[in-house]
Amino acid sequence: MGIAHLVETSVPTIQSQSLVRHAIEIIKHYDVEGIPVLEGEKYMGMVYARKLLGAELDEPVAMHIIADHVTVTEEITLQAFPGLSERYVPIVEAGIYKGCMDRKHLFALIRDQFQQQQSVIDQSYDGILIADAQGYILYINKALEQMTMLKKTELEGMHMTDLVSKGLFRNESVVMKTLQTGKSYTNVQSYKNTGLDTLVTAAPVHDEHGELKFVLANVRDISELTRLQKQLEKSQEITNRYQTELKQLRFENMKSTGKLIAYSQEMDDVLDLVYHVASSDSTVLLLGESGVGKEVMAKILHENSSRVETGTFMKVNCGAIPPNLLESELFGYDQGAFTGAKKGGKPGIFELAHNGTLFLDEIGELPLDMQVKLLRVLQEQEIMRVGGVTPVKINVRIIAATNRDLEEMIRQGTFRQDLYYRLNVVPIKIPPIRERKADIVPLLGHFLKFFNEKYHYSKKFSSEAVDQLMMYGFPGNVRELSNLVERLVLTCREDIMDVHHLPSNVVQDISQTESRLKVAEPRAEEDILMLGWDDPLQEENRFEQLEKEALVKALKRYGSVRKTGKAMGVSHTTVLKKMKKFGLTAGQIP
């Protein structure tokens, strides 16, 4: 296939003896990612802007060459596949530089080589994915399109790390493992957007020299087999192993069906602990600010325990019941216990939760006299009805929750220390939204879908509005986020909800956040790549400081996380991770 007409000669070059300073000037002037390095007409390699970070300005560019290129025959036809690491790929014939080719054109040429096979592959029931040695997706068939609900045009040309960072896979990518090790791997994979379970086998394809050229992945839908396996486990219940697997499937199903939105590492750590203690009868103390989802966690603990089949989940808000009624509500009362008492008495919430789980919310609001009685119930596993004379044995698992500092309350004498130790068997702290930013976008999407369906709308958030909400602290956490989305869906008269639609208190909070950190404005002639230090003592951390300074300047230049990621050629998730590493937030960049 002829490619001469696709070779561009306008991309600037530099001689190998030239200085790094000169290379940076050319890259800036022509606004390119990298430039070919020549020795006369002989091709030596490529030098990229990202590789010059930290380089001495007066050293030769030859010290920073990367040998990226495509070799061609005398007829200017494709001979070998490149690394495809940048937009432009050098074309070399017999060691002589001929020009550069746009990576998109090169992908088109590579796809042409599979045209004759595509009609056959597309008829396959199994999904097929082909990636190059660098991890860029070259081809997927129709079956994989259906499994992932993503189009060929979206996936082809994308890097595998982009799919991983977007959270498409629930398990480790075997294609990535094969790219890293050059070995074959097989594993069960499931996709968060479709819920399909698949069996994926990734195999390396090597050239005649033993070098990795491609990775071929075969993806088989096993969701029907998984469904039958689940049914078998539920019907038999013959071993503890099956029961444990079923509990785990329930837990994972909550995440895949949207009942539980948790994408951040912080929440993954919390959920990992929740799952491990769910099957026990230990008392759990849930700690966290108002609105972080303590009740949701309490229900998860119950639903993943054996008590889900023997009893019910009961909730009591200790701060919502008047103190004079709290004892009778919790422990019940016998006939004649007080004026107006129901004939025959009434069982309390503890009795109703027998063989189940009792969730004591806002435990910090419990009066001291009731704390003593609750302590006795926890110690003796029995209650005494108001007006009763005979203890009633109970079997109840206690899950308590509070947004208050119980240890401080102990020091102030408003909470009993012995009760605290009884409740604090397994403490689980649920982080607020501001400490798990990775959950904000999935939560926004979840509640937007819910309220659109509820009120029959099709509203969407603009990317700028999402960026602004990522800066907001959400003092009310998930509850506030849900209310905010519902309010915007109902009050916004346009289909696209933009920054100017956000409530004034949200905008004001973001403005206050932005004013906390002031970064010095750069001089007009400064560029992201023109970085340095005044303090020689910082030599050891030079690269990290360069990286941070470049990130700050890029954020200031492009104004948002998404635009910065696009400009730097990385995903917005990568930008957020780097910001977290350096202790920055988007709202702190003026």
ChimeraX attribute file (.defattr): number of C-alpha atoms within 10 A of each C-alpha:
attribute: neighborCount
match mode: 1-to-1
recipient: residues
	/A:1	10
	/A:2	10
	/A:3	16
	/A:4	15
	/A:5	8
	/A:6	13
	/A:7	18
	/A:8	16
	/A:9	13
	/A:10	8
	/A:11	15
	/A:12	15
	/A:13	20
	/A:14	19
	/A:15	19
	/A:16	22
	/A:17	14
	/A:18	16
	/A:19	18
	/A:20	22
	/A:21	17
	/A:22	14
	/A:23	24
	/A:24	21
	/A:25	13
	/A:26	17
	/A:27	19
	/A:28	15
	/A:29	9
	/A:30	12
	/A:31	9
	/A:32	16
	/A:33	16
	/A:34	25
	/A:35	25
	/A:36	28
	/A:37	28
	/A:38	20
	/A:39	15
	/A:40	12
	/A:41	12
	/A:42	16
	/A:43	24
	/A:44	23
	/A:45	20
	/A:46	22
	/A:47	28
	/A:48	19
	/A:49	15
	/A:50	11
	/A:51	12
	/A:52	18
	/A:53	20
	/A:54	17
	/A:55	17
	/A:56	13
	/A:57	16
	/A:58	11
	/A:59	14
	/A:60	19
	/A:61	25
	/A:62	20
	/A:63	13
	/A:64	18
	/A:65	18
	/A:66	15
	/A:67	15
	/A:68	18
	/A:69	24
	/A:70	20
	/A:71	21
	/A:72	19
	/A:73	12
	/A:74	8
	/A:75	11
	/A:76	18
	/A:77	14
	/A:78	18
	/A:79	11
	/A:80	12
	/A:81	17
	/A:82	19
	/A:83	17
	/A:84	23
	/A:85	13
	/A:86	14
	/A:87	13
	/A:88	24
	/A:89	25
	/A:90	27
	/A:91	26
	/A:92	20
	/A:93	19
	/A:94	12
	/A:95	13
	/A:96	16
	/A:97	24
	/A:98	21
	/A:99	21
	/A:100	23
	/A:101	23
	/A:102	16
	/A:103	18
	/A:104	13
	/A:105	14
	/A:106	20
	/A:107	18
	/A:108	12
	/A:109	15
	/A:110	15
	/A:111	14
	/A:112	13
	/A:113	11
	/A:114	13
	/A:115	11
	/A:116	9
	/A:117	10
	/A:118	17
	/A:119	11
	/A:120	10
	/A:121	18
	/A:122	16
	/A:123	12
	/A:124	14
	/A:125	14
	/A:126	20
	/A:127	24
	/A:128	23
	/A:129	20
	/A:130	23
	/A:131	25
	/A:132	23
	/A:133	23
	/A:134	19
	/A:135	24
	/A:136	23
	/A:137	21
	/A:138	22
	/A:139	21
	/A:140	22
	/A:141	22
	/A:142	19
	/A:143	21
	/A:144	23
	/A:145	16
	/A:146	12
	/A:147	21
	/A:148	19
	/A:149	12
	/A:150	13
	/A:151	14
	/A:152	16
	/A:153	10
	/A:154	9
	/A:155	20
	/A:156	18
	/A:157	20
	/A:158	15
	/A:159	17
	/A:160	18
	/A:161	15
	/A:162	18
	/A:163	14
	/A:164	15
	/A:165	13
	/A:166	11
	/A:167	14
	/A:168	16
	/A:169	17
	/A:170	17
	/A:171	14
	/A:172	13
	/A:173	21
	/A:174	21
	/A:175	27
	/A:176	19
	/A:177	14
	/A:178	24
	/A:179	23
	/A:180	12
	/A:181	12
	/A:182	21
	/A:183	16
	/A:184	18
	/A:185	18
	/A:186	17
	/A:187	15
	/A:188	18
	/A:189	23
	/A:190	24
	/A:191	18
	/A:192	18
	/A:193	16
	/A:194	14
	/A:195	17
	/A:196	17
	/A:197	22
	/A:198	23
	/A:199	16
	/A:200	23
	/A:201	20
	/A:202	26
	/A:203	21
	/A:204	23
	/A:205	18
	/A:206	14
	/A:207	9
	/A:208	6
	/A:209	6
	/A:210	8
	/A:211	12
	/A:212	19
	/A:213	19
	/A:214	24
	/A:215	27
	/A:216	19
	/A:217	24
	/A:218	17
	/A:219	24
	/A:220	20
	/A:221	21
	/A:222	15
	/A:223	15
	/A:224	12
	/A:225	12
	/A:226	14
	/A:227	11
	/A:228	11
	/A:229	12
	/A:230	15
	/A:231	12
	/A:232	12
	/A:233	16
	/A:234	13
	/A:235	8
	/A:236	10
	/A:237	13
	/A:238	10
	/A:239	9
	/A:240	9
	/A:241	10
	/A:242	16
	/A:243	17
	/A:244	16
	/A:245	13
	/A:246	19
	/A:247	18
	/A:248	15
	/A:249	13
	/A:250	15
	/A:251	20
	/A:252	14
	/A:253	14
	/A:254	14
	/A:255	14
	/A:256	20
	/A:257	13
	/A:258	14
	/A:259	12
	/A:260	18
	/A:261	17
	/A:262	20
	/A:263	18
	/A:264	16
	/A:265	12
	/A:266	17
	/A:267	21
	/A:268	12
	/A:269	11
	/A:270	16
	/A:271	19
	/A:272	10
	/A:273	14
	/A:274	20
	/A:275	19
	/A:276	12
	/A:277	17
	/A:278	21
	/A:279	17
	/A:280	15
	/A:281	18
	/A:282	15
	/A:283	20
	/A:284	24
	/A:285	25
	/A:286	25
	/A:287	21
	/A:288	18
	/A:289	18
	/A:290	18
	/A:291	19
	/A:292	22
	/A:293	18
	/A:294	25
	/A:295	18
	/A:296	12
	/A:297	20
	/A:298	26
	/A:299	20
	/A:300	19
	/A:301	25
	/A:302	27
	/A:303	20
	/A:304	23
	/A:305	22
	/A:306	18
	/A:307	22
	/A:308	16
	/A:309	11
	/A:310	11
	/A:311	17
	/A:312	18
	/A:313	20
	/A:314	17
	/A:315	18
	/A:316	19
	/A:317	14
	/A:318	22
	/A:319	16
	/A:320	12
	/A:321	13
	/A:322	10
	/A:323	15
	/A:324	8
	/A:325	10
	/A:326	19
	/A:327	21
	/A:328	20
	/A:329	19
	/A:330	21
	/A:331	24
	/A:332	24
	/A:333	23
	/A:334	21
	/A:335	16
	/A:336	15
	/A:337	17
	/A:338	11
	/A:339	7
	/A:340	8
	/A:341	13
	/A:342	13
	/A:343	10
	/A:344	10
	/A:345	17
	/A:346	18
	/A:347	16
	/A:348	20
	/A:349	18
	/A:350	27
	/A:351	22
	/A:352	20
	/A:353	21
	/A:354	20
	/A:355	20
	/A:356	24
	/A:357	30
	/A:358	25
	/A:359	25
	/A:360	23
	/A:361	24
	/A:362	20
	/A:363	23
	/A:364	22
	/A:365	17
	/A:366	21
	/A:367	15
	/A:368	14
	/A:369	11
	/A:370	14
	/A:371	20
	/A:372	13
	/A:373	16
	/A:374	19
	/A:375	18
	/A:376	14
	/A:377	18
	/A:378	18
	/A:379	11
	/A:380	11
	/A:381	16
	/A:382	18
	/A:383	23
	/A:384	20
	/A:385	24
	/A:386	21
	/A:387	15
	/A:388	16
	/A:389	9
	/A:390	9
	/A:391	11
	/A:392	14
	/A:393	15
	/A:394	19
	/A:395	16
	/A:396	25
	/A:397	24
	/A:398	21
	/A:399	28
	/A:400	26
	/A:401	26
	/A:402	20
	/A:403	18
	/A:404	16
	/A:405	11
	/A:406	18
	/A:407	14
	/A:408	11
	/A:409	14
	/A:410	14
	/A:411	11
	/A:412	10
	/A:413	11
	/A:414	17
	/A:415	21
	/A:416	19
	/A:417	15
	/A:418	13
	/A:419	17
	/A:420	17
	/A:421	10
	/A:422	15
	/A:423	22
	/A:424	17
	/A:425	12
	/A:426	16
	/A:427	15
	/A:428	19
	/A:429	17
	/A:430	20
	/A:431	17
	/A:432	22
	/A:433	24
	/A:434	16
	/A:435	13
	/A:436	15
	/A:437	20
	/A:438	20
	/A:439	20
	/A:440	24
	/A:441	14
	/A:442	16
	/A:443	20
	/A:444	19
	/A:445	14
	/A:446	17
	/A:447	20
	/A:448	23
	/A:449	16
	/A:450	15
	/A:451	20
	/A:452	17
	/A:453	11
	/A:454	10
	/A:455	11
	/A:456	10
	/A:457	14
	/A:458	14
	/A:459	19
	/A:460	17
	/A:461	19
	/A:462	13
	/A:463	17
	/A:464	17
	/A:465	17
	/A:466	18
	/A:467	19
	/A:468	19
	/A:469	22
	/A:470	22
	/A:471	21
	/A:472	23
	/A:473	17
	/A:474	20
	/A:475	16
	/A:476	16
	/A:477	19
	/A:478	21
	/A:479	14
	/A:480	15
	/A:481	20
	/A:482	19
	/A:483	13
	/A:484	19
	/A:485	24
	/A:486	18
	/A:487	14
	/A:488	20
	/A:489	25
	/A:490	14
	/A:491	11
	/A:492	14
	/A:493	11
	/A:494	13
	/A:495	13
	/A:496	16
	/A:497	22
	/A:498	18
	/A:499	17
	/A:500	9
	/A:501	15
	/A:502	18
	/A:503	12
	/A:504	10
	/A:505	9
	/A:506	17
	/A:507	18
	/A:508	12
	/A:509	15
	/A:510	20
	/A:511	16
	/A:512	14
	/A:513	18
	/A:514	17
	/A:515	12
	/A:516	12
	/A:517	14
	/A:518	10
	/A:519	12
	/A:520	8
	/A:521	10
	/A:522	11
	/A:523	7
	/A:524	6
	/A:525	6
	/A:526	11
	/A:527	14
	/A:528	17
	/A:529	20
	/A:530	16
	/A:531	15
	/A:532	14
	/A:533	11
	/A:534	6
	/A:535	7
	/A:536	8
	/A:537	9
	/A:538	11
	/A:539	10
	/A:540	9
	/A:541	9
	/A:542	16
	/A:543	14
	/A:544	12
	/A:545	18
	/A:546	19
	/A:547	17
	/A:548	18
	/A:549	17
	/A:550	18
	/A:551	21
	/A:552	22
	/A:553	21
	/A:554	20
	/A:555	21
	/A:556	18
	/A:557	13
	/A:558	14
	/A:559	16
	/A:560	19
	/A:561	26
	/A:562	21
	/A:563	18
	/A:564	22
	/A:565	20
	/A:566	13
	/A:567	13
	/A:568	15
	/A:569	11
	/A:570	14
	/A:571	20
	/A:572	20
	/A:573	16
	/A:574	14
	/A:575	20
	/A:576	18
	/A:577	13
	/A:578	16
	/A:579	17
	/A:580	12
	/A:581	10
	/A:582	15
	/A:583	10
	/A:584	17
	/A:585	18
	/A:586	23
	/A:587	22
	/A:588	19
	/A:589	19
	/A:590	17
